Amino acid sequence: MALNLNDWNNLTIIEKNDVVNFLRNNCQIHREHPASSQSTPNSYPITNGITTGGYAMKFGEEYRIYITNISGIPPFLDAELKERGTKNRIGGSEAIKAIMIFGNFTVGKN
């Protein structure tokens, strides 16, 4: 699963601020993009081909949040936290883009 844009939209302003304040100075946002599209700082291309598992490479833009310290993580983020204690990774491109706009975040360290 991943963060859901509708769930983000249904949060109160206070809950959204809690998410943004938790992430500020505590995360990195990564962006993958198709090799054929424009690269931006702190993003990396997805090359055409087949994965080691035999599946076609992804061809769409994807965003991920990597959290430095998960202590006090808001429930909205905690529900989708993957690789807890190691990568502390969260996916959900549409919701992450909405969080970026709301919190004035950029790809890279925030």
C-alpha positions in Angstrom: 0.0 0.0 0.0 0.9 3.7 -0.1 -0.2 7.0 1.2 -3.6 7.8 -0.3 -4.4 11.3 -1.7 -8.0 11.1 -0.5 -6.9 10.3 3.0 -4.5 13.3 2.9 -7.3 15.5 1.6 -9.6 14.4 4.5 -7.1 15.3 7.2 -7.8 18.5 9.2 -5.4 21.5 8.8 -4.1 20.6 12.2 -3.3 17.0 11.2 -1.7 18.2 7.9 0.4 20.6 9.9 1.4 17.8 12.3 2.6 15.7 9.3 4.5 18.6 7.8 6.1 19.7 11.1 7.2 16.0 11.7 8.8 15.8 8.3 10.5 19.1 8.3 14.3 18.6 8.9 13.5 14.9 9.3 13.2 13.5 5.8 14.5 13.1 2.3 12.1 13.0 -0.6 13.3 11.0 -3.7 11.9 11.1 -7.2 12.2 8.5 -9.8 11.4 9.5 -13.4 11.4 7.7 -16.8 14.8 8.1 -18.4 13.1 9.9 -21.3 11.7 12.7 -19.1 13.5 15.7 -17.7 15.8 15.2 -14.8 15.7 17.5 -11.8 18.2 17.8 -8.9 18.0 14.9 -6.4 16.1 12.7 -8.8 17.2 9.6 -10.7 16.0 8.0 -13.9 14.3 4.7 -14.4 15.9 3.0 -17.3 14.0 1.0 -19.8 14.3 -2.8 -19.6 13.4 -5.7 -17.3 14.0 -5.9 -13.6 16.0 -8.8 -12.0 12.7 -10.4 -11.2 11.7 -10.4 -14.9 9.2 -7.6 -14.8 9.0 -4.5 -17.0 10.6 -1.4 -15.5 8.2 1.2 -14.2 7.6 4.0 -16.6 5.9 6.6 -14.4 7.2 9.2 -12.0 7.4 8.0 -8.4 8.0 9.8 -5.1 9.2 8.3 -1.8 9.8 9.8 1.6 12.7 8.5 3.7 12.3 9.5 7.4 15.4 10.0 9.6 13.8 9.5 13.0 10.4 7.9 13.3 9.8 8.8 17.0 6.5 10.5 17.3 5.4 9.7 13.7 1.9 10.9 13.0 -0.7 8.1 12.4 -1.2 9.2 8.7 2.5 8.4 8.0 2.9 5.5 10.4 0.1 3.5 8.7 2.2 3.3 5.5 5.8 3.1 6.9 7.8 0.4 5.3 11.2 -1.0 6.3 10.7 0.3 9.8 14.0 1.0 11.6 16.1 0.7 8.5 15.0 2.8 5.5 11.8 4.2 7.1 10.3 4.5 3.6 6.9 5.7 2.6 5.4 5.7 -0.9 2.3 7.2 -2.5 3.3 9.7 -5.2 0.1 11.7 -5.4 -0.2 12.2 -1.6 3.6 12.9 -1.4 3.2 15.6 -4.1 0.3 17.1 -2.1 2.4 17.1 1.1 5.3 18.8 -0.8 3.0 21.6 -2.0 1.3 22.0 1.4 4.7 22.0 3.3 6.7 23.8 0.6 9.1 20.8 0.4 11.4 19.9 -2.5 12.9 16.7 -3.8 16.0 16.1 -1.6 16.6 16.8 2.1 13.9 18.8 3.9 
